[in-house]
Amino acid sequence: MTDSMDTSTLERALRRVGEVLRYHCDIEILLVGGAAGMVTGVLARGRATTDCDVMICIPPDAMSTVERAAGTVAEEMNLSPTWLNSDVQLRLDALPDGWAQRRIHVGTFGRLRVSAASRPDLIAMKVLAGRDQDIEDPHALRIRPDDVDFVDDYLDSLGDKGTSPEQVDEARVLLQSLETHEHE
């Protein structure tokens, strides 16, 4: 079984899920995390990931069908059975406001429409998550001053959404520790 996927493998697997998927209506999924950065080109082509995190599925009750199709693809492509999953560590309300307008269309494969979180949304969620594997990506993205402003506004909005002040404070410390660059 393959432990990690490069961008090419990830794109082939998503396309194949759309081919295998059987459902009575179109389904849209929103990718977040490293996979989102990879398929949008925000993260380097050489980047690899162990999974593909789905934060949103419309309609929500279709996610189990998508995961079953992904399981079939996992067997075909020798991937982890949970390579595509909705076990995202962030709460749904932690998505930055306005994410739907910023999302990036990755492709439509059969009845499956795949979108990915935008660069500023990815940076914001990575900073909030603050795990070791999340800290590497903002460094690779060469954070700009406008990214810092976006994430700062995002962190300000989280108090009303139930995020603990301690988690917001930890994210602010991480954000302040990131080196900023004038150009991408």
Backbone bond lengths (Angstrom), bond angles and torsions (degrees), N, CA, C in turn:
res aa  C-N    CA-C-N  psi(-1)  N-CA   C-N-CA  omega(-1)  CA-C   N-CA-C  phi
1 M - - - 1.449 - - 1.532 108.91 -
2 T 1.325 116.61 138.49 1.454 122.55 178.90 1.521 109.86 -78.88
3 D 1.335 116.35 126.82 1.462 120.61 -179.37 1.522 113.01 -81.06
4 S 1.334 117.14 -29.76 1.459 118.39 -178.89 1.525 110.24 -136.50
5 M 1.333 113.84 158.04 1.466 120.72 -177.90 1.522 108.85 -121.80
6 D 1.337 115.40 135.89 1.453 118.78 170.64 1.533 107.89 -87.64
7 T 1.313 116.86 179.06 1.464 120.79 -175.77 1.521 111.86 -60.60
8 S 1.307 117.05 -42.94 1.462 121.12 -178.59 1.532 111.40 -61.96
9 T 1.322 116.79 -45.49 1.468 121.13 178.44 1.520 110.64 -63.20
10 L 1.308 116.52 -43.31 1.462 121.56 179.63 1.531 111.04 -61.03
11 E 1.317 117.11 -45.13 1.468 120.71 179.27 1.529 111.22 -63.97
12 R 1.331 116.95 -42.42 1.474 120.33 178.08 1.519 110.64 -62.63
13 A 1.325 116.64 -42.39 1.467 120.85 -178.77 1.529 111.03 -64.49
14 L 1.326 117.92 -43.33 1.472 120.67 178.46 1.529 110.99 -62.93
15 R 1.317 116.03 -43.25 1.471 120.52 177.62 1.529 110.06 -59.50
16 R 1.311 115.67 -43.29 1.467 120.58 -178.22 1.529 111.24 -67.01
17 V 1.331 118.38 -36.61 1.469 120.86 176.16 1.525 108.95 -58.07
18 G 1.324 117.00 -44.41 1.461 120.49 178.30 1.511 112.86 -61.07
19 E 1.327 117.02 -34.98 1.467 121.04 179.05 1.523 111.41 -71.46
20 V 1.317 117.14 -37.63 1.466 122.85 -176.57 1.532 111.68 -80.93
21 L 1.312 117.04 -30.82 1.461 124.09 -173.15 1.527 112.36 -59.82
22 R 1.314 116.03 132.53 1.468 123.03 174.39 1.519 107.50 -125.81
23 Y 1.333 116.23 117.63 1.461 121.03 -179.68 1.519 107.87 -153.87
24 H 1.327 116.93 157.17 1.466 121.67 -173.62 1.530 114.24 -79.12
25 C 1.352 117.68 -7.36 1.465 120.02 177.48 1.529 108.73 -150.52
26 D 1.321 116.01 172.08 1.458 120.17 177.52 1.527 109.94 -68.09
27 I 1.317 115.05 149.04 1.464 122.63 -179.47 1.524 107.60 -125.19
28 E 1.321 115.96 136.62 1.463 119.91 172.99 1.519 108.71 -117.21
29 I 1.337 115.56 135.43 1.458 120.32 173.92 1.529 108.71 -122.09
30 L 1.329 114.60 147.71 1.463 121.44 175.87 1.519 108.14 -111.89
31 L 1.327 115.93 118.98 1.458 121.55 176.97 1.520 109.75 -87.58
32 V 1.325 115.43 142.81 1.462 121.63 174.21 1.527 107.58 -130.55
33 G 1.312 116.64 177.11 1.456 120.41 176.48 1.517 113.07 76.58
34 G 1.311 114.46 -162.75 1.458 121.01 -176.90 1.512 113.74 -56.94
35 A 1.327 117.23 -40.02 1.469 120.59 -179.74 1.523 110.82 -60.29
36 A 1.332 117.42 -40.83 1.468 120.76 178.89 1.524 110.25 -62.39
37 G 1.320 116.29 -43.92 1.457 119.92 178.72 1.513 112.84 -64.90
38 M 1.317 116.44 -33.30 1.461 120.72 -179.83 1.525 111.81 -71.07
39 V 1.322 117.69 -49.07 1.473 119.95 -174.59 1.526 112.75 -73.77
40 T 1.326 117.61 -16.51 1.464 120.31 176.75 1.523 112.02 -96.17
41 G 1.327 117.10 -6.28 1.457 120.44 -179.44 1.516 113.81 81.69
42 V 1.321 117.43 5.12 1.465 121.24 178.37 1.528 109.83 -69.23
43 L 1.322 116.73 -36.88 1.464 121.58 175.32 1.525 108.77 -100.69
44 A 1.291 116.77 151.96 1.463 122.81 -175.44 1.521 112.44 -57.23
45 R 1.333 115.60 147.24 1.467 121.28 179.74 1.523 111.41 -57.58
46 G 1.295 118.68 -28.99 1.456 121.44 -178.69 1.519 114.22 -76.67
47 R 1.300 117.54 -7.34 1.473 122.84 -179.97 1.522 108.99 -65.87
48 A 1.306 116.97 146.57 1.467 122.04 175.79 1.523 108.49 -128.13
49 T 1.324 115.70 159.41 1.458 121.27 177.68 1.520 108.95 -141.85
50 T 1.315 116.01 156.32 1.462 120.07 178.24 1.518 111.80 -93.41
51 D 1.349 116.11 -17.13 1.460 118.15 -178.77 1.520 111.31 -151.75
52 C 1.299 114.33 174.05 1.453 123.22 -178.39 1.529 106.18 -127.56
53 D 1.327 116.13 107.38 1.466 121.44 -174.69 1.523 111.50 -86.66
54 V 1.324 115.61 126.77 1.466 122.15 177.05 1.524 107.58 -105.51
55 M 1.330 116.44 118.31 1.470 120.68 -178.57 1.520 111.19 -93.84
56 I 1.327 117.02 -31.98 1.467 121.99 -177.41 1.524 108.11 -132.46
57 C 1.313 115.63 138.88 1.461 121.84 171.38 1.523 106.52 -134.65
58 I 1.329 115.89 125.86 1.464 121.26 179.21 1.525 107.54 -123.08
59 P 1.329 118.32 118.75 1.458 128.18 -1.30 1.536 110.64 -74.41
60 P 1.337 116.65 149.70 1.469 120.66 -175.91 1.526 114.25 -57.69
61 D 1.331 117.39 -35.23 1.471 118.96 -177.42 1.526 112.90 -73.31
62 A 1.323 118.26 -3.59 1.461 121.32 178.67 1.528 112.54 -85.14
63 M 1.330 117.96 -9.79 1.463 120.05 -175.27 1.518 112.33 -59.82
64 S 1.318 118.12 -38.57 1.470 119.26 179.58 1.529 110.45 -64.41
65 T 1.317 117.54 -35.04 1.465 121.17 177.39 1.528 110.14 -67.71
66 V 1.332 116.76 -41.82 1.466 121.10 177.62 1.529 109.62 -62.35
67 E 1.328 117.29 -44.03 1.466 120.44 -179.62 1.527 111.79 -66.03
68 R 1.333 117.78 -34.92 1.476 119.82 175.65 1.528 110.26 -64.93
69 A 1.328 117.14 -44.21 1.470 120.51 177.64 1.529 109.97 -61.87
70 A 1.333 116.83 -40.24 1.464 120.77 177.89 1.524 111.07 -64.15
71 G 1.332 117.17 -33.67 1.462 120.90 176.36 1.518 111.69 -64.00
72 T 1.326 116.45 -40.55 1.468 121.12 176.34 1.525 109.91 -62.20
73 V 1.324 116.07 -44.58 1.467 121.16 179.01 1.527 110.47 -64.68
74 A 1.317 117.20 -36.73 1.466 121.04 178.16 1.525 110.46 -58.71
75 E 1.330 116.32 -44.01 1.468 119.83 178.55 1.521 110.74 -64.31
76 E 1.327 117.29 -44.82 1.469 121.59 -178.81 1.526 112.36 -62.68
77 M 1.341 116.01 -40.31 1.463 120.62 -172.67 1.525 113.35 -102.78
78 N 1.333 116.37 6.32 1.459 121.53 178.97 1.536 112.12 60.11
79 L 1.340 115.50 44.15 1.460 122.36 178.25 1.522 109.78 -103.08
80 S 1.312 116.11 166.14 1.463 120.79 174.00 1.527 109.02 -58.48
81 P 1.327 118.46 140.63 1.467 120.50 179.85 1.535 112.97 -59.42
82 T 1.323 116.84 -21.93 1.471 120.31 -179.32 1.534 111.67 -110.46
83 W 1.328 117.12 28.61 1.466 119.77 -177.85 1.524 111.67 -59.61
84 L 1.321 118.40 -32.89 1.462 122.70 175.71 1.517 106.51 -116.09
85 N 1.333 116.34 120.26 1.461 118.61 -173.90 1.521 111.12 -152.27
86 S 1.314 114.49 164.94 1.468 120.74 178.36 1.528 111.19 -109.52
87 D 1.318 116.47 24.78 1.469 121.32 -179.89 1.528 111.47 -87.94
88 V 1.315 117.03 49.18 1.459 122.07 -177.95 1.524 108.97 -71.26
89 Q 1.312 116.13 139.02 1.462 120.95 -175.98 1.531 113.47 -75.94
90 L 1.330 117.68 -19.20 1.464 120.57 179.19 1.518 110.59 -91.49
91 R 1.316 116.00 149.37 1.464 120.72 175.35 1.526 109.39 -72.86
92 L 1.302 115.60 152.81 1.459 121.45 179.43 1.523 111.67 -56.83
93 D 1.325 116.96 -37.60 1.463 118.86 -179.47 1.530 112.65 -72.84
94 A 1.324 117.14 -2.94 1.460 120.37 175.82 1.527 112.04 -85.07
95 L 1.329 117.35 -4.46 1.464 119.38 173.11 1.525 108.00 -63.99
96 P 1.323 118.02 133.77 1.465 119.42 179.19 1.530 111.66 -61.03
97 D 1.330 115.98 141.71 1.462 120.67 176.64 1.527 109.26 -55.46
98 G 1.320 116.24 139.56 1.460 121.31 178.99 1.517 114.92 83.79
99 W 1.330 117.29 6.33 1.470 120.67 -177.33 1.528 112.12 -56.44
100 A 1.330 117.59 -36.52 1.472 120.29 -175.41 1.525 111.22 -62.95
101 Q 1.327 117.03 -35.70 1.461 120.05 178.88 1.529 111.82 -74.23
102 R 1.317 117.17 -24.32 1.465 120.84 -178.07 1.526 113.30 -95.88
103 R 1.327 118.18 -11.86 1.466 119.18 -174.74 1.526 110.04 -58.84
104 I 1.311 115.02 154.97 1.461 121.92 -176.48 1.518 108.71 -112.59
105 H 1.329 115.50 126.65 1.462 120.15 178.41 1.529 108.39 -74.20
106 V 1.312 116.03 123.18 1.462 122.08 -179.31 1.524 110.48 -92.72
107 G 1.330 116.44 -43.27 1.458 119.96 179.70 1.512 111.25 171.91
108 T 1.320 114.78 161.01 1.458 121.66 174.03 1.516 106.48 -116.72
109 F 1.319 115.31 122.37 1.458 122.25 -175.84 1.517 107.43 -124.59
110 G 1.322 116.99 100.72 1.459 120.04 -174.10 1.515 108.74 62.99
111 R 1.323 116.31 -126.75 1.468 120.83 179.44 1.522 112.71 -87.98
112 L 1.322 117.26 2.54 1.464 121.59 -176.47 1.525 111.03 -101.43
113 R 1.324 115.53 117.75 1.469 121.76 174.88 1.527 106.59 -102.79
114 V 1.322 116.04 122.79 1.459 121.70 -177.28 1.529 109.38 -109.28
115 S 1.327 115.14 124.80 1.461 122.33 174.26 1.521 107.88 -122.15
116 A 1.316 115.09 162.46 1.466 120.04 179.40 1.523 109.55 -134.17
117 A 1.311 115.01 150.67 1.461 120.53 176.39 1.525 109.17 -61.88
118 S 1.319 115.53 145.72 1.460 121.83 -179.79 1.532 111.10 -73.30
119 R 1.311 115.71 167.33 1.463 121.94 179.62 1.533 112.13 -54.22
120 P 1.361 119.53 -52.16 1.467 117.42 -179.52 1.529 112.88 -63.20
121 D 1.334 117.08 -36.06 1.463 119.82 178.67 1.526 111.07 -66.72
122 L 1.336 116.57 -40.33 1.468 120.04 177.50 1.525 110.87 -61.94
123 I 1.321 115.98 -45.92 1.464 119.52 -179.90 1.523 109.96 -59.52
124 A 1.329 116.83 -47.02 1.466 120.99 -178.53 1.526 111.20 -59.49
125 M 1.334 117.14 -46.83 1.466 120.09 -178.11 1.524 111.78 -68.79
126 K 1.341 117.38 -36.00 1.465 120.51 177.51 1.531 110.44 -64.49
127 V 1.337 116.24 -42.51 1.466 119.94 179.15 1.523 110.24 -64.47
128 L 1.326 117.47 -42.44 1.463 119.92 179.23 1.526 111.05 -64.24
129 A 1.331 117.45 -43.31 1.468 120.45 -178.75 1.529 110.25 -63.40
130 G 1.328 116.54 -45.34 1.453 121.49 172.49 1.511 117.36 64.60
131 R 1.337 117.86 12.28 1.467 119.37 178.32 1.529 109.18 -75.35
132 D 1.322 116.92 160.87 1.463 120.48 -178.77 1.522 111.58 -51.58
133 Q 1.337 116.78 -46.51 1.463 119.48 -177.95 1.529 111.92 -68.52
134 D 1.331 117.39 -21.88 1.461 120.67 178.98 1.524 112.04 -81.73
135 I 1.301 117.36 -26.12 1.461 121.46 -175.85 1.524 111.36 -72.97
136 E 1.318 117.93 -29.96 1.462 121.10 -178.64 1.524 111.83 -63.95
137 D 1.321 118.22 -40.50 1.461 120.90 -174.88 1.527 113.72 -64.88
138 P 1.341 120.15 -45.96 1.470 117.31 176.97 1.532 112.97 -58.61
139 H 1.335 117.23 -34.95 1.466 119.44 175.76 1.528 109.75 -62.73
140 A 1.326 117.02 -44.66 1.466 121.35 -179.42 1.531 111.97 -66.25
141 L 1.321 117.05 -27.02 1.464 121.07 -177.94 1.528 113.19 -80.72
142 R 1.310 117.87 -3.69 1.466 121.62 178.80 1.531 110.10 50.91
143 I 1.310 114.68 73.37 1.459 123.64 -175.91 1.530 110.91 -56.11
144 R 1.328 115.16 132.87 1.468 122.27 177.91 1.535 109.45 -101.63
145 P 1.316 117.60 163.30 1.474 119.84 177.33 1.533 113.06 -56.29
146 D 1.337 118.21 -36.82 1.472 119.40 178.84 1.527 111.33 -68.12
147 D 1.335 117.58 -29.03 1.469 120.51 175.14 1.528 109.94 -66.54
148 V 1.327 116.25 -42.34 1.463 120.68 179.22 1.527 109.36 -61.26
149 D 1.335 116.78 -43.57 1.473 120.28 178.49 1.524 111.01 -61.14
150 F 1.338 116.78 -43.31 1.464 121.13 179.66 1.529 110.55 -60.99
151 V 1.326 116.40 -48.64 1.467 120.68 -178.02 1.526 110.48 -65.97
152 D 1.312 117.15 -37.77 1.460 120.37 178.30 1.535 110.43 -61.74
153 D 1.333 117.20 -45.39 1.473 120.90 176.77 1.527 110.76 -62.54
154 Y 1.326 116.04 -40.91 1.463 121.81 178.33 1.531 110.48 -59.50
155 L 1.325 116.04 -47.43 1.467 119.85 -179.73 1.525 111.00 -63.08
156 D 1.334 117.00 -36.45 1.472 120.63 176.19 1.524 111.48 -59.66
157 S 1.331 117.12 -34.05 1.471 121.51 -175.57 1.525 113.46 -78.09
158 L 1.317 117.80 -15.00 1.464 120.57 -171.31 1.523 114.81 -75.81
159 G 1.320 117.90 -23.06 1.459 120.35 179.89 1.516 112.25 -59.46
160 D 1.328 116.25 -36.83 1.467 121.07 179.32 1.527 112.46 -76.34
161 K 1.325 116.88 -9.90 1.465 120.81 -176.03 1.523 112.62 -105.13
162 G 1.321 117.24 4.69 1.457 119.35 175.66 1.510 115.86 96.96
163 T 1.324 117.99 3.66 1.457 119.67 176.63 1.525 108.38 -76.03
164 S 1.315 116.62 135.71 1.467 120.26 -176.40 1.530 110.55 -66.72
165 P 1.323 116.78 146.51 1.468 120.15 176.69 1.530 111.99 -57.93
166 E 1.334 116.76 -33.37 1.467 120.44 179.35 1.530 110.86 -64.38
167 Q 1.335 116.67 -42.76 1.463 119.63 179.81 1.527 110.50 -66.10
168 V 1.321 117.09 -39.85 1.466 120.70 177.65 1.528 109.86 -64.14
169 D 1.327 117.13 -42.82 1.469 120.74 179.02 1.525 111.21 -61.96
170 E 1.337 117.14 -42.99 1.467 120.91 177.93 1.524 110.57 -61.75
171 A 1.323 116.83 -40.70 1.465 120.91 178.62 1.531 110.71 -65.26
172 R 1.323 117.05 -38.71 1.476 120.23 178.38 1.531 111.13 -64.02
173 V 1.332 116.48 -40.19 1.466 120.21 177.64 1.527 109.44 -61.71
174 L 1.321 116.75 -44.97 1.463 120.60 178.18 1.527 110.46 -61.88
175 L 1.314 117.19 -46.54 1.464 121.07 -179.45 1.527 110.76 -58.01
176 Q 1.322 116.72 -43.53 1.464 120.36 -179.31 1.526 112.16 -67.87
177 S 1.327 116.93 -23.54 1.465 120.08 -179.00 1.528 112.66 -82.31
178 L 1.328 117.03 -13.29 1.462 120.08 -177.59 1.524 110.47 -77.07
179 E 1.305 115.21 135.89 1.458 120.50 176.61 1.527 108.44 -74.78
180 T 1.324 116.61 134.47 1.465 119.46 178.46 1.522 110.25 -103.09
181 H 1.322 114.48 153.72 1.462 122.93 -178.70 1.520 107.98 -128.91
182 E 1.309 116.71 145.11 1.465 120.30 -179.27 1.522 112.07 -71.58
183 H 1.333 117.73 -30.95 1.468 121.62 -177.99 1.510 109.33 -130.23
184 E 1.356 115.45 152.30 1.470 120.62 178.40 1.494 111.27 -63.72
